[in-house]
């Protein structure tokens, strides 16, 4: 399995409708993904425990109900301490059904020689003979992701000093260390969030699981701090901590980890415009699983009702639809593609906003083509601007979503704006390490938010493709 497929599976694993437990276990059995990696990407604890149980059962760690009568050796490990149960050359196995080949059939007396060190525990990836130089070359060629590198470090196959000596830039190695020591982010269920402060513009990030909402948010917030236009508000201190955490790690070259399944983030913040006027915002990052549930189970479920009740207020709103260009490009690969297309899910969400009159209070809808690098590469050498390419991509690949947005606007008394933006956080390596931050995409969206937020009173704005 290539690392792009692997990352897509890991980013989707917290979506309950994406994979069955049998499918997840299949990935583990094939050696494609470890249980630890699933846990790092916020797979439900119950599923992680079930995967551990199945793995232990396969490895014979769970003993049979009836144990054989002890022979002269006190333990199966006393027989040949220098051998591992994974040794394929052994003529006997603890799983053999033939009594003539059972390790319990013949007493074995330990040799009188000096004790031999116990065989080391098999590493996570089961590569007991992995060659250090070969693995380091994979890092240099960027053929592995950061989680694979951390696993090798933990297995003591190589060290950070080894990587730096081999030619990995010191700044990148430092980012590896920051990633490994990254704090666990605290997330909240919708009922645990404080009510959204009134008198602000509510900014909602709409996206399927793993679409890159957290990464995009970190890029926007980092830009506002870098430009000195961010004013943290004390209304929600936990949101302020979350903002500080993801921007701090981004500065260190580490992309934020995916949010936990079904969890929310709420940040109360104000941004200053060129005239030094403050624009108070409520920024809400909604779990992608909720959007999938809206499409899969309709509006009548507890989580959806909780979300709707939370967002229904008198504040004006900006809705940001985050399109995952990479997922769309790879959507036909059956092993890990989403069950439904992004366009279908987003149209369903748009209808939910329309049904509950949320569009009546909406000033703008942004359709953001995230992971835009994928689109640029597919076009090769092209003279079109990024904005033109994003417009073309949406018109060709997400026409139904675009047309539904236009119809909703025309059939509403509230003539909100519809804009298209390209977005990329910058040059990324090893899946989660930011090599170079691109502030242009973040700047365009931040300036448009300032233009569309209620204090400015609307305005066409200077960036983004405009429809209708």
Phi, psi and omega per residue, in radians:
X1 nan 2.248 3.107
X2 -1.327 2.862 -2.988
X3 -1.253 -0.410 3.092
X4 -1.184 -0.779 3.077
X5 -1.070 -0.744 -3.106
X6 -1.062 -0.786 -3.134
X7 -1.137 -0.649 3.129
X8 -1.107 -0.726 3.119
X9 -1.123 -0.805 -3.128
X10 -1.074 -0.689 -3.127
X11 -1.274 -0.392 3.141
X12 -1.662 -0.200 -2.960
X13 -1.108 -0.450 -3.129
X14 -1.427 -0.065 3.071
X15 -1.457 1.986 -3.039
X16 -1.005 -0.498 -3.077
X17 -1.590 -0.025 -3.045
X18 -1.395 -0.823 -3.051
X19 -2.430 2.479 3.001
X20 -1.375 2.878 3.110
X21 -1.122 -0.555 3.100
X22 -1.140 -0.682 3.136
X23 -1.192 -0.723 3.092
X24 -1.074 -0.722 3.132
X25 -1.146 -0.575 3.104
X26 -1.115 -0.731 3.093
X27 -1.050 -0.683 3.138
X28 -1.175 -0.798 -3.117
X29 -1.073 -0.672 -3.102
X30 -1.321 -0.150 -3.123
X31 1.396 0.208 -3.131
X32 -1.283 -0.728 -3.073
X33 -2.453 2.444 3.119
X34 -1.590 2.801 3.087
X35 -1.095 -0.643 3.136
X36 -1.087 -0.660 3.120
X37 -1.170 -0.727 3.067
X38 -1.027 -0.743 -3.136
X39 -1.115 -0.678 3.136
X40 -1.133 -0.433 3.130
X41 -1.759 0.467 2.945
X42 1.158 0.550 2.969
X43 -1.077 2.507 -3.109
X44 -0.913 2.436 -3.084
X45 -1.012 -0.688 -3.124
X46 -1.091 -0.635 3.124
X47 -1.274 -0.659 3.081
X48 -1.059 -0.775 3.137
X49 -1.128 -0.651 3.121
X50 -1.171 -0.696 3.094
X51 -1.114 -0.695 3.096
X52 -1.113 -0.715 -3.137
X53 -1.093 -0.777 -3.132
X54 -1.147 -0.724 3.134
X55 -1.108 -0.764 3.128
X56 -1.091 -0.672 3.140
X57 -1.144 -0.707 3.119
X58 -1.145 -0.581 -3.085
X59 -1.506 -0.027 3.101
X60 1.372 0.275 3.132
X61 -1.244 -0.586 3.055
X62 -1.388 2.007 -3.053
X63 -1.284 2.671 3.076
X64 -1.107 2.803 -3.129
X65 -1.093 -0.687 -3.137
X66 -1.910 2.004 3.139
X67 -1.523 2.500 3.111
X68 -1.173 2.695 3.126
X69 -1.093 2.284 -3.088
X70 -1.059 2.418 3.050
X71 -1.709 -2.737 -3.055
X72 -1.193 -0.532 3.070
X73 -1.434 2.531 -3.081
X74 -1.466 -0.277 -3.091
X75 -2.698 2.672 3.111
X76 -1.130 -0.365 -3.115
X77 -1.462 -0.193 3.108
X78 -1.298 -0.362 -3.012
X79 -1.109 -1.032 -3.133
X80 -2.413 1.492 -3.031
X81 -1.065 -0.350 -3.115
X82 -1.467 -0.100 -3.117
X83 -1.833 2.664 3.110
X84 -1.854 2.695 3.095
X85 -1.161 -0.183 3.132
X86 -1.554 -0.042 -3.067
X87 -1.136 1.990 -3.074
X88 -1.331 -0.238 -3.131
X89 -1.505 -0.136 3.141
X90 -1.156 2.409 -3.132
X91 -1.406 -0.295 3.133
X92 -2.085 2.723 3.133
X93 -2.495 2.573 3.137
X94 -1.217 -0.171 3.103
X95 -1.714 -0.051 -3.121
X96 -1.095 2.431 3.091
X97 -1.646 -0.272 3.124
X98 -1.356 2.024 -3.099
X99 -1.077 -0.398 -3.123
X100 -1.258 -0.320 -3.105
X101 -1.914 0.067 -3.113
X102 -1.207 2.507 3.123
X103 -1.218 -0.224 3.140
X104 -1.553 -0.086 -3.008
X105 -1.386 -0.469 -3.074
X106 -2.195 2.088 3.111
X107 -1.065 2.442 3.127
X108 -2.151 2.197 3.121
X109 -1.693 2.234 -3.129
X110 -1.062 2.467 3.124
X111 -1.148 2.676 -3.085
X112 -1.343 -0.029 -3.091
X113 -1.194 3.017 -3.126
X114 -1.046 2.611 -3.125
X115 -1.014 2.446 3.107
X116 -1.749 2.394 -3.121
X117 -1.053 2.454 3.139
X118 -1.107 2.567 3.124
X119 -1.118 2.400 -3.131
X120 -1.157 2.690 3.103
X121 -1.134 2.399 -3.133
X122 -1.054 2.340 -3.124
X123 -1.158 2.881 -3.056
X124 -0.916 -0.743 -3.048
X125 -1.556 0.061 3.101
X126 1.081 0.443 3.114
X127 -1.809 1.331 -3.032
X128 -1.217 -0.367 -3.111
X129 -1.973 0.406 -3.112
X130 -1.031 2.340 -3.123
X131 -1.505 2.207 -3.061
X132 -1.000 -0.822 -3.091
X133 -1.144 -0.629 3.115
X134 -1.130 -0.761 -3.128
X135 -1.158 -0.659 3.103
X136 -1.165 -0.653 3.091
X137 -1.083 -0.606 3.084
X138 -1.099 -0.659 3.100
X139 -1.157 -0.792 -3.136
X140 -1.071 -0.627 3.141
X141 -1.484 0.007 -3.128
X142 0.982 0.738 3.102
X143 -1.626 -0.031 -3.123
X144 -2.261 2.780 3.097
X145 -1.650 3.026 -3.081
X146 -1.104 -0.631 -3.121
X147 -1.157 -0.629 3.086
X148 -1.126 -0.698 3.122
X149 -1.122 -0.781 3.131
X150 -1.075 -0.701 3.106
X151 -1.057 -0.743 3.139
X152 -1.155 -0.658 3.092
X153 -1.093 -0.799 -3.129
X154 -1.134 -0.532 3.112
X155 -1.449 -0.036 3.134
X156 1.073 0.538 3.067
X157 -1.283 -0.664 2.999
X158 -2.620 3.011 -3.109
X159 -2.072 2.970 3.060
X160 -1.102 -0.637 3.096
X161 -1.101 -0.661 3.099
X162 -1.063 -0.757 -3.120
X163 -1.138 -0.735 -3.140
X164 -1.161 -0.711 3.122
X165 -1.134 -0.521 -3.127
X166 -1.371 -0.246 3.093
X167 2.155 0.002 3.053
X168 -1.249 2.221 -3.091
X169 -0.968 2.506 -3.090
X170 -1.018 -0.668 -3.125
X171 -1.124 -0.655 3.116
X172 -1.207 -0.724 3.107
X173 -1.082 -0.695 3.092
X174 -1.098 -0.666 3.081
X175 -1.124 -0.643 3.049
X176 -0.974 -0.798 -3.103
X177 -1.128 -0.725 3.119
X178 -1.107 -0.680 3.121
X179 -1.099 -0.767 -3.114
X180 -1.108 -0.589 -3.087
X181 -1.714 0.234 -3.087
X182 -1.061 2.296 3.128
X183 -1.218 2.660 3.073
X184 -1.324 2.217 -3.132
X185 -1.395 2.409 3.106
X186 -1.531 2.173 3.136
X187 -2.039 2.891 -3.035
X188 -2.311 2.570 2.917
X189 -1.323 2.811 -3.042
X190 -1.072 -0.593 -3.123
X191 -1.260 -0.265 3.139
X192 -1.571 -0.185 -3.103
X193 -1.336 2.572 3.005
X194 -1.233 2.654 3.100
X195 -0.998 2.512 3.121
X196 -1.152 2.354 -3.106
X197 -1.140 2.420 -3.132
X198 -1.423 2.820 3.131
X199 1.369 0.434 3.126
X200 -2.234 2.937 2.948
X201 -1.630 2.168 3.110
X202 -1.467 2.207 3.126
X203 -1.998 2.006 -3.095
X204 -1.909 2.299 3.049
X205 -1.660 2.054 -3.093
X206 -1.902 2.097 -3.135
X207 -2.946 2.635 3.088
X208 -1.189 2.904 3.075
X209 -0.989 2.398 3.077
X210 1.237 0.300 3.116
X211 -1.328 -0.229 3.098
X212 1.756 0.426 -3.119
X213 -1.100 -0.789 -3.111
X214 -1.134 -0.712 3.126
X215 -1.129 -0.779 3.125
X216 -1.080 -0.779 3.128
X217 -1.065 -0.732 3.131
X218 -1.092 -0.660 3.116
X219 -1.142 -0.745 3.130
X220 -1.135 -0.812 -3.118
X221 -1.166 -0.655 3.119
X222 -1.102 -0.699 3.119
X223 -1.085 -0.776 -3.115
X224 -1.100 -0.625 3.111
X225 -1.272 -0.673 3.141
X226 -1.122 -0.620 -3.140
X227 -1.497 -0.115 3.111
X228 1.263 0.537 -3.116
X229 -1.982 0.122 -3.096
X230 -1.652 2.286 3.096
X231 -2.150 1.752 3.130
X232 -1.092 2.473 3.100
X233 -1.874 2.480 -3.081
X234 -1.448 0.035 -3.076
X235 -1.055 -0.734 3.141
X236 -2.249 1.615 -3.041
X237 -1.122 -0.567 -3.141
X238 -1.176 -0.643 3.067
X239 -1.147 -0.643 3.093
X240 -1.113 -0.690 3.102
X241 -1.125 -0.737 -3.141
X242 -1.084 -0.772 3.109
X243 -1.039 -0.782 -3.139
X244 -1.117 -0.645 -3.094
X245 -1.197 -0.864 -3.050
X246 -1.247 -0.541 3.105
X247 -1.332 -0.585 3.095
X248 -1.135 -0.775 3.122
X249 -1.183 -0.620 3.106
X250 -1.089 -0.716 3.099
X251 -1.073 -0.546 3.120
X252 -1.481 0.052 3.089
X253 1.518 0.406 -3.108
X254 -2.119 2.188 3.084
X255 -1.352 2.585 -3.127
X256 -1.149 2.590 3.071
X257 -1.264 2.739 3.111
X258 -1.066 2.602 3.080
X259 -1.222 2.694 3.120
X260 -1.138 2.659 -3.124
X261 -1.025 2.193 3.066
X262 1.333 0.251 -3.080
X263 -1.912 2.730 -3.045
X264 -2.057 2.791 2.936
X265 -2.321 2.383 -3.139
X266 -2.285 2.145 -3.130
X267 -2.126 2.140 3.011
X268 -1.691 2.114 -3.038
X269 -2.621 2.704 3.029
X270 -2.126 2.504 3.104
X271 -2.082 2.451 3.127
X272 -1.645 2.400 3.069
X273 -1.610 -3.028 -3.096
X274 -1.102 -0.409 3.141
X275 -1.636 0.208 3.106
X276 1.185 0.325 3.085
X277 -1.530 2.438 -3.110
X278 -1.520 2.390 3.079
X279 -1.983 1.762 -3.121
X280 -1.296 2.279 -3.087
X281 -2.227 2.551 2.867
X282 -1.875 1.927 3.136
X283 -1.752 2.142 -3.087
X284 -2.146 2.141 3.058
X285 -1.763 1.940 -3.043
X286 -1.692 2.389 -3.130
X287 -1.060 2.352 -3.131
X288 -1.065 -0.474 3.131
X289 -1.063 -0.567 3.131
X290 -1.090 -0.708 -3.124
X291 -1.172 -0.680 3.084
X292 -1.129 -0.650 3.130
X293 -1.171 -0.611 3.101
X294 -1.053 -0.767 -3.128
X295 -1.267 -0.688 -3.035
X296 -1.353 -0.714 -3.025
X297 -2.048 0.083 3.141
X298 1.387 -3.050 -3.041
X299 -1.459 -0.272 -3.025
X300 -1.596 1.119 2.960
X301 -2.424 2.747 -2.934
X302 -1.046 -0.758 -3.093
X303 -1.153 -0.712 -3.140
X304 -1.152 -0.732 3.126
X305 -1.096 -0.687 3.103
X306 -1.095 -0.710 3.115
X307 -1.131 -0.814 -3.123
X308 -1.078 -0.769 3.130
X309 -1.083 -0.552 -3.121
X310 -1.278 -0.666 -3.048
X311 -1.544 -0.261 -3.139
X312 -1.377 1.822 3.069
X313 -2.671 -3.083 -3.050
X314 -1.515 -0.045 -3.124
X315 -1.202 2.615 2.971
X316 -1.278 2.759 -2.973
X317 -2.406 2.641 2.951
X318 -2.163 2.192 -3.137
X319 -1.842 2.197 -3.131
X320 -1.963 1.882 3.084
X321 -1.524 2.015 -3.080
X322 -1.697 1.865 3.123
X323 -1.528 2.339 3.126
X324 -1.657 1.738 -3.091
X325 -1.126 -0.633 -3.135
X326 -1.173 -0.804 3.126
X327 -1.077 -0.689 -3.135
X328 -1.128 -0.701 -3.139
X329 -1.147 -0.573 -3.054
X330 -1.826 0.246 -2.970
X331 -1.132 -0.367 -3.083
X332 -1.569 0.018 3.084
X333 -1.470 1.851 -2.871
X334 -1.102 -0.490 -3.031
X335 -1.054 -0.558 -3.016
X336 -2.470 0.147 -3.136
X337 -1.233 2.683 3.070
X338 -1.107 2.643 -3.136
X339 -1.115 -0.642 -3.116
X340 -2.074 2.744 3.106
X341 -1.302 2.649 3.106
X342 -1.019 -0.738 -3.091
X343 -1.028 -0.776 -3.140
X344 -1.104 -0.746 -3.137
X345 -1.117 -0.766 -3.088
X346 -1.202 -0.620 3.076
X347 -1.115 -0.696 3.099
X348 -1.103 -0.704 3.110
X349 -1.150 -0.735 3.103
X350 -1.018 -0.743 3.113
X351 -1.127 -0.597 3.073
X352 -1.108 -0.791 3.101
X353 -1.059 -0.628 3.134
X354 -1.245 -0.762 -3.119
X355 -1.038 -0.711 -3.082
X356 -1.647 0.303 3.020
X357 1.121 0.332 3.124
X358 -1.250 -0.550 3.107
X359 -1.148 -0.412 3.117
X360 -1.146 -0.351 -3.137
X361 -1.954 0.252 -3.081
X362 -1.672 2.275 3.120
X363 -1.633 -0.460 -3.105
X364 -2.792 2.570 2.958
X365 -2.065 2.158 3.067
X366 -1.815 2.219 3.003
X367 -1.792 1.871 -3.018
X368 -1.845 2.144 3.088
X369 -1.514 1.678 -3.110
X370 -1.443 2.809 -3.054
X371 0.982 0.800 -3.015
X372 -1.098 -0.375 3.119
X373 -0.953 -0.604 3.141
X374 -1.070 -0.733 -3.138
X375 -1.167 -0.777 -3.112
X376 -1.085 -0.697 3.130
X377 -1.138 -0.653 -3.114
X378 -1.179 -0.435 3.124
X379 -1.540 -0.261 -3.137
X380 1.107 -2.526 3.094
X381 -1.236 2.025 -3.068
X382 -2.555 2.434 -3.092
X383 -1.507 -0.105 -3.107
X384 -1.242 2.621 3.070
X385 -1.270 2.847 3.095
X386 -1.041 -0.680 -3.140
X387 -1.112 -0.729 3.118
X388 -1.138 -0.701 3.121
X389 -1.128 -0.716 3.118
X390 -1.129 -0.751 3.085
X391 -1.014 -0.811 -3.112
X392 -1.111 -0.730 3.134
X393 -1.065 -0.803 -3.121
X394 -1.155 -0.743 -3.130
X395 -1.119 -0.613 -3.087
X396 -1.516 -0.693 -2.988
X397 -1.804 -0.400 -3.114
X398 -2.269 0.669 -3.099
X399 -1.054 -0.670 -3.107
X400 -1.116 -0.732 3.085
X401 -1.096 -0.807 -3.132
X402 -1.057 -0.819 -3.125
X403 -1.125 -0.637 3.106
X404 -1.179 -0.612 3.063
X405 -1.129 -0.749 3.134
X406 -1.133 -0.757 3.114
X407 -1.077 -0.747 -3.140
X408 -1.091 -0.646 3.113
X409 -1.190 -0.789 -3.087
X410 -1.188 -0.511 -3.123
X411 -1.637 0.174 -3.131
X412 -2.024 2.640 3.059
X413 -1.316 -0.185 -3.129
X414 -1.811 1.860 -3.058
X415 -1.503 1.300 -3.137
X416 -1.246 2.817 -3.138
X417 -1.552 2.631 3.077
X418 -2.193 2.084 -3.075
X419 -2.275 2.614 3.098
X420 -2.006 2.367 3.119
X421 -2.300 2.506 2.869
X422 -1.503 2.662 3.059
X423 -2.600 2.389 2.958
X424 -2.560 2.418 3.121
X425 -1.258 -0.373 -3.112
X426 2.335 -2.799 -3.123
X427 -1.449 2.096 -3.096
X428 -1.963 2.434 3.042
X429 -2.264 2.742 3.126
X430 0.942 0.601 3.052
X431 1.270 -0.753 -2.996
X432 -2.258 0.168 -3.105
X433 -1.887 2.161 -3.124
X434 -1.524 1.967 -3.126
X435 -1.415 -0.710 3.138
X436 -2.623 2.183 -3.127
X437 -1.435 2.303 3.081
X438 -1.835 1.880 -3.041
X439 -1.490 -0.190 -3.068
X440 -1.067 -0.815 -3.097
X441 -1.137 -0.710 3.117
X442 -1.144 -0.740 -3.131
X443 -1.035 -0.793 -3.107
X444 -1.028 -0.760 -3.112
X445 -1.253 -0.725 3.132
X446 -1.073 -0.774 -3.134
X447 -1.148 -0.581 3.101
X448 -1.239 -0.657 3.069
X449 -1.050 -0.744 3.101
X450 -1.087 -0.645 3.138
X451 -1.221 -0.597 -3.038
X452 -1.667 -0.222 -3.106
X453 -1.265 2.766 -2.823
X454 -1.127 -0.475 -3.111
X455 -1.158 -0.687 3.108
X456 -1.198 -0.490 3.122
X457 1.462 0.556 3.084
X458 1.624 -2.431 -3.086
X459 1.839 2.570 -3.051
X460 -1.164 -0.584 -3.102
X461 1.490 2.856 -3.049
X462 -1.966 -0.096 -3.128
X463 -2.212 2.801 3.059
X464 1.583 2.445 3.048
X465 -1.234 2.358 -3.038
X466 -1.972 2.263 -3.141
X467 -2.045 2.357 3.033
X468 1.373 nan nan
